[in-house]
Amino acid sequence: MGFNSETASEGGKTSKRGKSLSIDLRSDLKTLITHILKDIDYDALSNTQKLKLLDIALKHTLPKLSIEKQITEHIEQPLFLDIDEED
């Protein structure tokens, strides 16, 4: 089966890419995560476990490097152009 407009249309209908979680599910997950984090006895964790927990938390909270790179490579452009008018 070749790739054409019909097969592309069918593939797009079945694709799961770009589907996000519902707001209710996100809220429930956030509540669950908060509850679990409150129950952890951080003093009982070894240094290795604390570092692993920090590593996982930072991976999910900090922006990806590619996003940061795009932001830092932004070149400022003038907002208004100067146009010299001659009489």
PDB file of N, CA, C and O in Angstrom:
ATOM      1  N   MET A   1       0.846  -1.172   0.000  1.00  0.00           N
ATOM      2  CA  MET A   1       0.000   0.000   0.000  1.00  0.00           C
ATOM      3  C   MET A   1       0.893   1.236   0.000  1.00  0.00           C
ATOM      4  O   MET A   1       1.727   1.404   0.890  1.00  0.00           O
ATOM      5  N   GLY A   2       0.722   2.086  -0.980  1.00  0.00           N
ATOM      6  CA  GLY A   2       1.539   3.278  -1.116  1.00  0.00           C
ATOM      7  C   GLY A   2       1.037   4.431  -0.268  1.00  0.00           C
ATOM      8  O   GLY A   2      -0.036   4.364   0.331  1.00  0.00           O
ATOM      9  N   PHE A   3       1.815   5.468  -0.229  1.00  0.00           N
ATOM     10  CA  PHE A   3       1.445   6.650   0.530  1.00  0.00           C
ATOM     11  C   PHE A   3       0.805   7.651  -0.413  1.00  0.00           C
ATOM     12  O   PHE A   3       1.438   8.103  -1.368  1.00  0.00           O
ATOM     13  N   ASN A   4      -0.442   7.999  -0.153  1.00  0.00           N
ATOM     14  CA  ASN A   4      -1.137   9.012  -0.944  1.00  0.00           C
ATOM     15  C   ASN A   4      -2.070   9.775  -0.004  1.00  0.00           C
ATOM     16  O   ASN A   4      -2.042   9.566   1.209  1.00  0.00           O
ATOM     17  N   SER A   5      -2.882  10.644  -0.558  1.00  0.00           N
ATOM     18  CA  SER A   5      -3.739  11.472   0.297  1.00  0.00           C
ATOM     19  C   SER A   5      -4.760  10.635   1.065  1.00  0.00           C
ATOM     20  O   SER A   5      -5.120  10.984   2.189  1.00  0.00           O
ATOM     21  N   GLU A   6      -5.227   9.544   0.479  1.00  0.00           N
ATOM     22  CA  GLU A   6      -6.204   8.699   1.165  1.00  0.00           C
ATOM     23  C   GLU A   6      -5.566   7.939   2.335  1.00  0.00           C
ATOM     24  O   GLU A   6      -6.123   7.904   3.432  1.00  0.00           O
ATOM     25  N   THR A   7      -4.396   7.331   2.096  1.00  0.00           N
ATOM     26  CA  THR A   7      -3.748   6.582   3.176  1.00  0.00           C
ATOM     27  C   THR A   7      -3.253   7.531   4.267  1.00  0.00           C
ATOM     28  O   THR A   7      -3.256   7.171   5.445  1.00  0.00           O
ATOM     29  N   ALA A   8      -2.831   8.734   3.891  1.00  0.00           N
ATOM     30  CA  ALA A   8      -2.389   9.720   4.877  1.00  0.00           C
ATOM     31  C   ALA A   8      -3.558  10.151   5.751  1.00  0.00           C
ATOM     32  O   ALA A   8      -3.410  10.329   6.960  1.00  0.00           O
ATOM     33  N   SER A   9      -4.717  10.316   5.131  1.00  0.00           N
ATOM     34  CA  SER A   9      -5.907  10.705   5.880  1.00  0.00           C
ATOM     35  C   SER A   9      -6.297   9.626   6.872  1.00  0.00           C
ATOM     36  O   SER A   9      -6.643   9.932   8.013  1.00  0.00           O
ATOM     37  N   GLU A  10      -6.245   8.367   6.456  1.00  0.00           N
ATOM     38  CA  GLU A  10      -6.575   7.254   7.348  1.00  0.00           C
ATOM     39  C   GLU A  10      -5.571   7.155   8.493  1.00  0.00           C
ATOM     40  O   GLU A  10      -5.937   6.921   9.645  1.00  0.00           O
ATOM     41  N   GLY A  11      -4.297   7.339   8.150  1.00  0.00           N
ATOM     42  CA  GLY A  11      -3.254   7.276   9.182  1.00  0.00           C
ATOM     43  C   GLY A  11      -3.418   8.388  10.202  1.00  0.00           C
ATOM     44  O   GLY A  11      -3.193   8.174  11.393  1.00  0.00           O
ATOM     45  N   GLY A  12      -3.806   9.567   9.753  1.00  0.00           N
ATOM     46  CA  GLY A  12      -4.017  10.685  10.663  1.00  0.00           C
ATOM     47  C   GLY A  12      -5.175  10.451  11.608  1.00  0.00           C
ATOM     48  O   GLY A  12      -5.143  10.898  12.755  1.00  0.00           O
ATOM     49  N   LYS A  13      -6.201   9.753  11.139  1.00  0.00           N
ATOM     50  CA  LYS A  13      -7.362   9.467  11.976  1.00  0.00           C
ATOM     51  C   LYS A  13      -7.018   8.495  13.099  1.00  0.00           C
ATOM     52  O   LYS A  13      -7.575   8.590  14.193  1.00  0.00           O
ATOM     53  N   THR A  14      -6.104   7.561  12.839  1.00  0.00           N
ATOM     54  CA  THR A  14      -5.757   6.559  13.840  1.00  0.00           C
ATOM     55  C   THR A  14      -4.566   6.963  14.704  1.00  0.00           C
ATOM     56  O   THR A  14      -4.262   6.293  15.691  1.00  0.00           O
ATOM     57  N   SER A  15      -3.901   8.036  14.347  1.00  0.00           N
ATOM     58  CA  SER A  15      -2.719   8.464  15.083  1.00  0.00           C
ATOM     59  C   SER A  15      -3.075   8.918  16.492  1.00  0.00           C
ATOM     60  O   SER A  15      -4.084   9.593  16.695  1.00  0.00           O
ATOM     61  N   LYS A  16      -2.254   8.550  17.457  1.00  0.00           N
ATOM     62  CA  LYS A  16      -2.434   8.962  18.843  1.00  0.00           C
ATOM     63  C   LYS A  16      -1.503  10.124  19.190  1.00  0.00           C
ATOM     64  O   LYS A  16      -1.561  10.663  20.295  1.00  0.00           O
ATOM     65  N   ARG A  17      -0.666  10.495  18.267  1.00  0.00           N
ATOM     66  CA  ARG A  17       0.285  11.563  18.511  1.00  0.00           C
ATOM     67  C   ARG A  17      -0.463  12.886  18.714  1.00  0.00           C
ATOM     68  O   ARG A  17      -1.402  13.190  17.979  1.00  0.00           O
ATOM     69  N   GLY A  18      -0.056  13.644  19.683  1.00  0.00           N
ATOM     70  CA  GLY A  18      -0.658  14.937  19.933  1.00  0.00           C
ATOM     71  C   GLY A  18      -1.884  14.890  20.824  1.00  0.00           C
ATOM     72  O   GLY A  18      -2.446  15.938  21.141  1.00  0.00           O
ATOM     73  N   LYS A  19      -2.307  13.730  21.230  1.00  0.00           N
ATOM     74  CA  LYS A  19      -3.467  13.621  22.115  1.00  0.00           C
ATOM     75  C   LYS A  19      -2.983  13.840  23.547  1.00  0.00           C
ATOM     76  O   LYS A  19      -2.099  13.130  24.027  1.00  0.00           O
ATOM     77  N   SER A  20      -3.558  14.811  24.212  1.00  0.00           N
ATOM     78  CA  SER A  20      -3.116  15.095  25.573  1.00  0.00           C
ATOM     79  C   SER A  20      -4.098  14.511  26.587  1.00  0.00           C
ATOM     80  O   SER A  20      -5.209  14.103  26.247  1.00  0.00           O
ATOM     81  N   LEU A  21      -3.660  14.485  27.818  1.00  0.00           N
ATOM     82  CA  LEU A  21      -4.497  13.971  28.896  1.00  0.00           C
ATOM     83  C   LEU A  21      -5.629  14.954  29.189  1.00  0.00           C
ATOM     84  O   LEU A  21      -5.474  16.164  29.019  1.00  0.00           O
ATOM     85  N   SER A  22      -6.748  14.430  29.624  1.00  0.00           N
ATOM     86  CA  SER A  22      -7.859  15.304  29.977  1.00  0.00           C
ATOM     87  C   SER A  22      -7.504  16.109  31.224  1.00  0.00           C
ATOM     88  O   SER A  22      -6.619  15.730  31.990  1.00  0.00           O
ATOM     89  N   ILE A  23      -8.191  17.197  31.410  1.00  0.00           N
ATOM     90  CA  ILE A  23      -7.927  18.075  32.556  1.00  0.00           C
ATOM     91  C   ILE A  23      -8.210  17.338  33.862  1.00  0.00           C
ATOM     92  O   ILE A  23      -7.470  17.493  34.833  1.00  0.00           O
ATOM     93  N   ASP A  24      -9.277  16.537  33.892  1.00  0.00           N
ATOM     94  CA  ASP A  24      -9.600  15.783  35.100  1.00  0.00           C
ATOM     95  C   ASP A  24      -8.504  14.788  35.447  1.00  0.00           C
ATOM     96  O   ASP A  24      -8.126  14.654  36.611  1.00  0.00           O
ATOM     97  N   LEU A  25      -7.993  14.090  34.438  1.00  0.00           N
ATOM     98  CA  LEU A  25      -6.940  13.108  34.674  1.00  0.00           C
ATOM     99  C   LEU A  25      -5.665  13.788  35.156  1.00  0.00           C
ATOM    100  O   LEU A  25      -5.000  13.284  36.061  1.00  0.00           O
ATOM    101  N   ARG A  26      -5.319  14.921  34.563  1.00  0.00           N
ATOM    102  CA  ARG A  26      -4.132  15.665  35.005  1.00  0.00           C
ATOM    103  C   ARG A  26      -4.281  16.099  36.461  1.00  0.00           C
ATOM    104  O   ARG A  26      -3.338  16.000  37.245  1.00  0.00           O
ATOM    105  N   SER A  27      -5.454  16.573  36.808  1.00  0.00           N
ATOM    106  CA  SER A  27      -5.702  17.007  38.184  1.00  0.00           C
ATOM    107  C   SER A  27      -5.572  15.836  39.155  1.00  0.00           C
ATOM    108  O   SER A  27      -4.972  15.965  40.222  1.00  0.00           O
ATOM    109  N   ASP A  28      -6.141  14.691  38.773  1.00  0.00           N
ATOM    110  CA  ASP A  28      -6.052  13.506  39.634  1.00  0.00           C
ATOM    111  C   ASP A  28      -4.607  13.046  39.790  1.00  0.00           C
ATOM    112  O   ASP A  28      -4.191  12.672  40.887  1.00  0.00           O
ATOM    113  N   LEU A  29      -3.845  13.069  38.707  1.00  0.00           N
ATOM    114  CA  LEU A  29      -2.435  12.667  38.779  1.00  0.00           C
ATOM    115  C   LEU A  29      -1.633  13.621  39.650  1.00  0.00           C
ATOM    116  O   LEU A  29      -0.779  13.194  40.427  1.00  0.00           O
ATOM    117  N   LYS A  30      -1.908  14.905  39.519  1.00  0.00           N
ATOM    118  CA  LYS A  30      -1.198  15.896  40.334  1.00  0.00           C
ATOM    119  C   LYS A  30      -1.491  15.678  41.815  1.00  0.00           C
ATOM    120  O   LYS A  30      -0.586  15.752  42.645  1.00  0.00           O
ATOM    121  N   THR A  31      -2.758  15.409  42.149  1.00  0.00           N
ATOM    122  CA  THR A  31      -3.145  15.139  43.536  1.00  0.00           C
ATOM    123  C   THR A  31      -2.445  13.885  44.054  1.00  0.00           C
ATOM    124  O   THR A  31      -1.946  13.868  45.180  1.00  0.00           O
ATOM    125  N   LEU A  32      -2.408  12.843  43.235  1.00  0.00           N
ATOM    126  CA  LEU A  32      -1.754  11.597  43.625  1.00  0.00           C
ATOM    127  C   LEU A  32      -0.259  11.799  43.859  1.00  0.00           C
ATOM    128  O   LEU A  32       0.288  11.318  44.852  1.00  0.00           O
ATOM    129  N   ILE A  33       0.388  12.499  42.960  1.00  0.00           N
ATOM    130  CA  ILE A  33       1.832  12.748  43.077  1.00  0.00           C
ATOM    131  C   ILE A  33       2.119  13.567  44.333  1.00  0.00           C
ATOM    132  O   ILE A  33       3.059  13.266  45.068  1.00  0.00           O
ATOM    133  N   THR A  34       1.323  14.588  44.579  1.00  0.00           N
ATOM    134  CA  THR A  34       1.506  15.417  45.775  1.00  0.00           C
ATOM    135  C   THR A  34       1.364  14.583  47.041  1.00  0.00           C
ATOM    136  O   THR A  34       2.149  14.727  47.978  1.00  0.00           O
ATOM    137  N   HIS A  35       0.373  13.721  47.068  1.00  0.00           N
ATOM    138  CA  HIS A  35       0.144  12.855  48.233  1.00  0.00           C
ATOM    139  C   HIS A  35       1.335  11.910  48.447  1.00  0.00           C
ATOM    140  O   HIS A  35       1.786  11.724  49.577  1.00  0.00           O
ATOM    141  N   ILE A  36       1.831  11.326  47.377  1.00  0.00           N
ATOM    142  CA  ILE A  36       2.975  10.404  47.479  1.00  0.00           C
ATOM    143  C   ILE A  36       4.222  11.144  47.966  1.00  0.00           C
ATOM    144  O   ILE A  36       4.949  10.642  48.823  1.00  0.00           O
ATOM    145  N   LEU A  37       4.469  12.335  47.422  1.00  0.00           N
ATOM    146  CA  LEU A  37       5.648  13.092  47.822  1.00  0.00           C
ATOM    147  C   LEU A  37       5.580  13.526  49.287  1.00  0.00           C
ATOM    148  O   LEU A  37       6.610  13.602  49.957  1.00  0.00           O
ATOM    149  N   LYS A  38       4.377  13.810  49.788  1.00  0.00           N
ATOM    150  CA  LYS A  38       4.227  14.181  51.198  1.00  0.00           C
ATOM    151  C   LYS A  38       4.481  12.991  52.116  1.00  0.00           C
ATOM    152  O   LYS A  38       4.928  13.164  53.250  1.00  0.00           O
ATOM    153  N   ASP A  39       4.198  11.784  51.630  1.00  0.00           N
ATOM    154  CA  ASP A  39       4.359  10.585  52.453  1.00  0.00           C
ATOM    155  C   ASP A  39       5.792  10.043  52.491  1.00  0.00           C
ATOM    156  O   ASP A  39       6.098   9.188  53.322  1.00  0.00           O
ATOM    157  N   ILE A  40       6.658  10.516  51.624  1.00  0.00           N
ATOM    158  CA  ILE A  40       8.028   9.995  51.580  1.00  0.00           C
ATOM    159  C   ILE A  40       8.807  10.496  52.807  1.00  0.00           C
ATOM    160  O   ILE A  40       8.783  11.683  53.134  1.00  0.00           O
ATOM    161  N   ASP A  41       9.488   9.576  53.464  1.00  0.00           N
ATOM    162  CA  ASP A  41      10.355   9.925  54.592  1.00  0.00           C
ATOM    163  C   ASP A  41      11.752  10.189  54.019  1.00  0.00           C
ATOM    164  O   ASP A  41      12.551   9.271  53.835  1.00  0.00           O
ATOM    165  N   TYR A  42      12.021  11.460  53.744  1.00  0.00           N
ATOM    166  CA  TYR A  42      13.276  11.822  53.086  1.00  0.00           C
ATOM    167  C   TYR A  42      14.500  11.516  53.950  1.00  0.00           C
ATOM    168  O   TYR A  42      15.578  11.239  53.423  1.00  0.00           O
ATOM    169  N   ASP A  43      14.340  11.565  55.259  1.00  0.00           N
ATOM    170  CA  ASP A  43      15.466  11.276  56.160  1.00  0.00           C
ATOM    171  C   ASP A  43      15.874   9.809  56.093  1.00  0.00           C
ATOM    172  O   ASP A  43      17.019   9.467  56.388  1.00  0.00           O
ATOM    173  N   ALA A  44      14.943   8.943  55.706  1.00  0.00           N
ATOM    174  CA  ALA A  44      15.240   7.509  55.632  1.00  0.00           C
ATOM    175  C   ALA A  44      15.903   7.121  54.302  1.00  0.00           C
ATOM    176  O   ALA A  44      16.385   5.998  54.155  1.00  0.00           O
ATOM    177  N   LEU A  45      15.927   8.029  53.357  1.00  0.00           N
ATOM    178  CA  LEU A  45      16.534   7.719  52.056  1.00  0.00           C
ATOM    179  C   LEU A  45      18.052   7.789  52.130  1.00  0.00           C
ATOM    180  O   LEU A  45      18.618   8.602  52.861  1.00  0.00           O
ATOM    181  N   SER A  46      18.696   6.927  51.365  1.00  0.00           N
ATOM    182  CA  SER A  46      20.159   6.999  51.259  1.00  0.00           C
ATOM    183  C   SER A  46      20.511   8.160  50.328  1.00  0.00           C
ATOM    184  O   SER A  46      19.644   8.694  49.636  1.00  0.00           O
ATOM    185  N   ASN A  47      21.777   8.542  50.318  1.00  0.00           N
ATOM    186  CA  ASN A  47      22.211   9.615  49.421  1.00  0.00           C
ATOM    187  C   ASN A  47      21.960   9.261  47.961  1.00  0.00           C
ATOM    188  O   ASN A  47      21.585  10.120  47.163  1.00  0.00           O
ATOM    189  N   THR A  48      22.169   7.986  47.613  1.00  0.00           N
ATOM    190  CA  THR A  48      21.932   7.532  46.242  1.00  0.00           C
ATOM    191  C   THR A  48      20.451   7.679  45.880  1.00  0.00           C
ATOM    192  O   THR A  48      20.120   8.123  44.780  1.00  0.00           O
ATOM    193  N   GLN A  49      19.576   7.311  46.790  1.00  0.00           N
ATOM    194  CA  GLN A  49      18.134   7.425  46.544  1.00  0.00           C
ATOM    195  C   GLN A  49      17.706   8.887  46.439  1.00  0.00           C
ATOM    196  O   GLN A  49      16.852   9.229  45.622  1.00  0.00           O
ATOM    197  N   LYS A  50      18.296   9.741  47.260  1.00  0.00           N
ATOM    198  CA  LYS A  50      17.976  11.172  47.194  1.00  0.00           C
ATOM    199  C   LYS A  50      18.410  11.762  45.853  1.00  0.00           C
ATOM    200  O   LYS A  50      17.680  12.548  45.248  1.00  0.00           O
ATOM    201  N   LEU A  51      19.607  11.378  45.391  1.00  0.00           N
ATOM    202  CA  LEU A  51      20.082  11.870  44.097  1.00  0.00           C
ATOM    203  C   LEU A  51      19.206  11.367  42.952  1.00  0.00           C
ATOM    204  O   LEU A  51      18.934  12.111  42.010  1.00  0.00           O
ATOM    205  N   LYS A  52      18.768  10.126  43.025  1.00  0.00           N
ATOM    206  CA  LYS A  52      17.893   9.568  41.993  1.00  0.00           C
ATOM    207  C   LYS A  52      16.550  10.298  41.976  1.00  0.00           C
ATOM    208  O   LYS A  52      16.024  10.618  40.910  1.00  0.00           O
ATOM    209  N   LEU A  53      16.007  10.557  43.150  1.00  0.00           N
ATOM    210  CA  LEU A  53      14.749  11.292  43.249  1.00  0.00           C
ATOM    211  C   LEU A  53      14.903  12.702  42.673  1.00  0.00           C
ATOM    212  O   LEU A  53      14.027  13.175  41.948  1.00  0.00           O
ATOM    213  N   LEU A  54      15.999  13.366  42.991  1.00  0.00           N
ATOM    214  CA  LEU A  54      16.274  14.696  42.458  1.00  0.00           C
ATOM    215  C   LEU A  54      16.416  14.659  40.943  1.00  0.00           C
ATOM    216  O   LEU A  54      15.897  15.531  40.246  1.00  0.00           O
ATOM    217  N   ASP A  55      17.117  13.656  40.436  1.00  0.00           N
ATOM    218  CA  ASP A  55      17.307  13.501  38.992  1.00  0.00           C
ATOM    219  C   ASP A  55      15.968  13.345  38.275  1.00  0.00           C
ATOM    220  O   ASP A  55      15.722  14.000  37.262  1.00  0.00           O
ATOM    221  N   ILE A  56      15.122  12.493  38.793  1.00  0.00           N
ATOM    222  CA  ILE A  56      13.810  12.259  38.178  1.00  0.00           C
ATOM    223  C   ILE A  56      12.951  13.518  38.250  1.00  0.00           C
ATOM    224  O   ILE A  56      12.294  13.879  37.273  1.00  0.00           O
ATOM    225  N   ALA A  57      12.952  14.183  39.393  1.00  0.00           N
ATOM    226  CA  ALA A  57      12.131  15.382  39.559  1.00  0.00           C
ATOM    227  C   ALA A  57      12.571  16.493  38.612  1.00  0.00           C
ATOM    228  O   ALA A  57      11.739  17.174  38.013  1.00  0.00           O
ATOM    229  N   LEU A  58      13.878  16.669  38.482  1.00  0.00           N
ATOM    230  CA  LEU A  58      14.379  17.726  37.603  1.00  0.00           C
ATOM    231  C   LEU A  58      14.085  17.437  36.134  1.00  0.00           C
ATOM    232  O   LEU A  58      13.813  18.358  35.364  1.00  0.00           O
ATOM    233  N   LYS A  59      14.139  16.168  35.742  1.00  0.00           N
ATOM    234  CA  LYS A  59      13.836  15.813  34.348  1.00  0.00           C
ATOM    235  C   LYS A  59      12.403  16.173  33.973  1.00  0.00           C
ATOM    236  O   LYS A  59      12.119  16.490  32.818  1.00  0.00           O
ATOM    237  N   HIS A  60      11.508  16.125  34.943  1.00  0.00           N
ATOM    238  CA  HIS A  60      10.100  16.381  34.652  1.00  0.00           C
ATOM    239  C   HIS A  60       9.670  17.814  34.930  1.00  0.00           C
ATOM    240  O   HIS A  60       8.545  18.195  34.607  1.00  0.00           O
ATOM    241  N   THR A  61      10.555  18.614  35.529  1.00  0.00           N
ATOM    242  CA  THR A  61      10.152  19.980  35.849  1.00  0.00           C
ATOM    243  C   THR A  61      10.915  21.032  35.066  1.00  0.00           C
ATOM    244  O   THR A  61      10.377  22.109  34.808  1.00  0.00           O
ATOM    245  N   LEU A  62      12.149  20.753  34.682  1.00  0.00           N
ATOM    246  CA  LEU A  62      12.934  21.731  33.934  1.00  0.00           C
ATOM    247  C   LEU A  62      12.655  21.606  32.444  1.00  0.00           C
ATOM    248  O   LEU A  62      12.373  20.512  31.954  1.00  0.00           O
ATOM    249  N   PRO A  63      12.733  22.735  31.710  1.00  0.00           N
ATOM    250  CA  PRO A  63      12.520  22.653  30.268  1.00  0.00           C
ATOM    251  C   PRO A  63      13.648  21.886  29.594  1.00  0.00           C
ATOM    252  O   PRO A  63      14.762  21.817  30.113  1.00  0.00           O
ATOM    253  N   LYS A  64      13.355  21.320  28.456  1.00  0.00           N
ATOM    254  CA  LYS A  64      14.345  20.558  27.699  1.00  0.00           C
ATOM    255  C   LYS A  64      15.432  21.496  27.180  1.00  0.00           C
ATOM    256  O   LYS A  64      15.177  22.681  26.963  1.00  0.00           O
ATOM    257  N   LEU A  65      16.629  20.977  26.980  1.00  0.00           N
ATOM    258  CA  LEU A  65      17.763  21.761  26.518  1.00  0.00           C
ATOM    259  C   LEU A  65      17.475  22.384  25.158  1.00  0.00           C
ATOM    260  O   LEU A  65      17.882  23.518  24.906  1.00  0.00           O
ATOM    261  N   SER A  66      16.782  21.667  24.280  1.00  0.00           N
ATOM    262  CA  SER A  66      16.504  22.202  22.948  1.00  0.00           C
ATOM    263  C   SER A  66      15.649  23.456  23.034  1.00  0.00           C
ATOM    264  O   SER A  66      15.825  24.377  22.237  1.00  0.00           O
ATOM    265  N   ILE A  67      14.731  23.506  23.984  1.00  0.00           N
ATOM    266  CA  ILE A  67      13.893  24.690  24.158  1.00  0.00           C
ATOM    267  C   ILE A  67      14.748  25.840  24.686  1.00  0.00           C
ATOM    268  O   ILE A  67      14.626  26.971  24.216  1.00  0.00           O
ATOM    269  N   GLU A  68      15.611  25.556  25.659  1.00  0.00           N
ATOM    270  CA  GLU A  68      16.475  26.586  26.218  1.00  0.00           C
ATOM    271  C   GLU A  68      17.423  27.117  25.154  1.00  0.00           C
ATOM    272  O   GLU A  68      17.696  28.317  25.111  1.00  0.00           O
ATOM    273  N   LYS A  69      17.929  26.237  24.293  1.00  0.00           N
ATOM    274  CA  LYS A  69      18.861  26.643  23.244  1.00  0.00           C
ATOM    275  C   LYS A  69      18.179  27.597  22.276  1.00  0.00           C
ATOM    276  O   LYS A  69      18.783  28.583  21.854  1.00  0.00           O
ATOM    277  N   GLN A  70      16.939  27.321  21.919  1.00  0.00           N
ATOM    278  CA  GLN A  70      16.211  28.201  21.007  1.00  0.00           C
ATOM    279  C   GLN A  70      15.997  29.572  21.637  1.00  0.00           C
ATOM    280  O   GLN A  70      16.053  30.591  20.948  1.00  0.00           O
ATOM    281  N   ILE A  71      15.754  29.597  22.937  1.00  0.00           N
ATOM    282  CA  ILE A  71      15.513  30.867  23.618  1.00  0.00           C
ATOM    283  C   ILE A  71      16.796  31.686  23.665  1.00  0.00           C
ATOM    284  O   ILE A  71      16.762  32.893  23.429  1.00  0.00           O
ATOM    285  N   THR A  72      17.933  31.050  23.966  1.00  0.00           N
ATOM    286  CA  THR A  72      19.189  31.792  24.089  1.00  0.00           C
ATOM    287  C   THR A  72      19.739  32.221  22.745  1.00  0.00           C
ATOM    288  O   THR A  72      20.517  33.173  22.677  1.00  0.00           O
ATOM    289  N   GLU A  73      19.357  31.544  21.673  1.00  0.00           N
ATOM    290  CA  GLU A  73      19.856  31.913  20.353  1.00  0.00           C
ATOM    291  C   GLU A  73      19.011  32.999  19.687  1.00  0.00           C
ATOM    292  O   GLU A  73      19.276  33.373  18.545  1.00  0.00           O
ATOM    293  N   HIS A  74      18.007  33.502  20.383  1.00  0.00           N
ATOM    294  CA  HIS A  74      17.137  34.527  19.827  1.00  0.00           C
ATOM    295  C   HIS A  74      17.936  35.794  19.587  1.00  0.00           C
ATOM    296  O   HIS A  74      18.647  36.268  20.474  1.00  0.00           O
ATOM    297  N   ILE A  75      17.818  36.333  18.404  1.00  0.00           N
ATOM    298  CA  ILE A  75      18.499  37.580  18.053  1.00  0.00           C
ATOM    299  C   ILE A  75      17.479  38.696  18.137  1.00  0.00           C
ATOM    300  O   ILE A  75      16.422  38.629  17.511  1.00  0.00           O
ATOM    301  N   GLU A  76      17.794  39.719  18.908  1.00  0.00           N
ATOM    302  CA  GLU A  76      16.852  40.815  19.059  1.00  0.00           C
ATOM    303  C   GLU A  76      16.776  41.628  17.785  1.00  0.00           C
ATOM    304  O   GLU A  76      17.791  41.967  17.176  1.00  0.00           O
ATOM    305  N   GLN A  77      15.569  41.927  17.403  1.00  0.00           N
ATOM    306  CA  GLN A  77      15.300  42.727  16.224  1.00  0.00           C
ATOM    307  C   GLN A  77      14.677  44.045  16.680  1.00  0.00           C
ATOM    308  O   GLN A  77      13.967  44.081  17.685  1.00  0.00           O
ATOM    309  N   PRO A  78      14.940  45.127  15.943  1.00  0.00           N
ATOM    310  CA  PRO A  78      14.313  46.396  16.323  1.00  0.00           C
ATOM    311  C   PRO A  78      12.803  46.308  16.142  1.00  0.00           C
ATOM    312  O   PRO A  78      12.313  45.682  15.202  1.00  0.00           O
ATOM    313  N   LEU A  79      12.078  46.939  17.050  1.00  0.00           N
ATOM    314  CA  LEU A  79      10.626  46.910  16.992  1.00  0.00           C
ATOM    315  C   LEU A  79      10.112  47.829  15.889  1.00  0.00           C
ATOM    316  O   LEU A  79       9.141  47.504  15.205  1.00  0.00           O
ATOM    317  N   PHE A  80      10.765  48.975  15.721  1.00  0.00           N
ATOM    318  CA  PHE A  80      10.363  49.931  14.691  1.00  0.00           C
ATOM    319  C   PHE A  80      11.535  50.179  13.752  1.00  0.00           C
ATOM    320  O   PHE A  80      12.690  50.217  14.175  1.00  0.00           O
ATOM    321  N   LEU A  81      11.227  50.345  12.505  1.00  0.00           N
ATOM    322  CA  LEU A  81      12.255  50.663  11.521  1.00  0.00           C
ATOM    323  C   LEU A  81      12.356  52.169  11.377  1.00  0.00           C
ATOM    324  O   LEU A  81      11.341  52.866  11.388  1.00  0.00           O
ATOM    325  N   ASP A  82      13.583  52.681  11.241  1.00  0.00           N
ATOM    326  CA  ASP A  82      13.784  54.109  11.010  1.00  0.00           C
ATOM    327  C   ASP A  82      13.707  54.360   9.511  1.00  0.00           C
ATOM    328  O   ASP A  82      14.473  53.791   8.734  1.00  0.00           O
ATOM    329  N   ILE A  83      12.785  55.206   9.121  1.00  0.00           N
ATOM    330  CA  ILE A  83      12.637  55.549   7.701  1.00  0.00           C
ATOM    331  C   ILE A  83      12.923  57.037   7.561  1.00  0.00           C
ATOM    332  O   ILE A  83      12.243  57.873   8.156  1.00  0.00           O
ATOM    333  N   ASP A  84      13.931  57.352   6.772  1.00  0.00           N
ATOM    334  CA  ASP A  84      14.279  58.745   6.534  1.00  0.00           C
ATOM    335  C   ASP A  84      13.360  59.294   5.454  1.00  0.00           C
ATOM    336  O   ASP A  84      13.257  58.727   4.366  1.00  0.00           O
ATOM    337  N   GLU A  85      12.695  60.397   5.760  1.00  0.00           N
ATOM    338  CA  GLU A  85      11.803  61.017   4.792  1.00  0.00           C
ATOM    339  C   GLU A  85      12.531  62.205   4.167  1.00  0.00           C
ATOM    340  O   GLU A  85      13.120  63.028   4.867  1.00  0.00           O
ATOM    341  N   GLU A  86      12.480  62.275   2.883  1.00  0.00           N
ATOM    342  CA  GLU A  86      13.091  63.402   2.179  1.00  0.00           C
ATOM    343  C   GLU A  86      11.992  64.300   1.649  1.00  0.00           C
ATOM    344  O   GLU A  86      10.980  63.822   1.136  1.00  0.00           O
ATOM    345  N   ASP A  87      12.193  65.614   1.774  1.00  0.00           N
ATOM    346  CA  ASP A  87      11.187  66.574   1.292  1.00  0.00           C
ATOM    347  C   ASP A  87      11.285  66.804  -0.170  1.00  0.00           C
ATOM    348  O   ASP A  87      10.511  67.583  -0.726  1.00  0.00           O
TER     349      ASP A  87
END
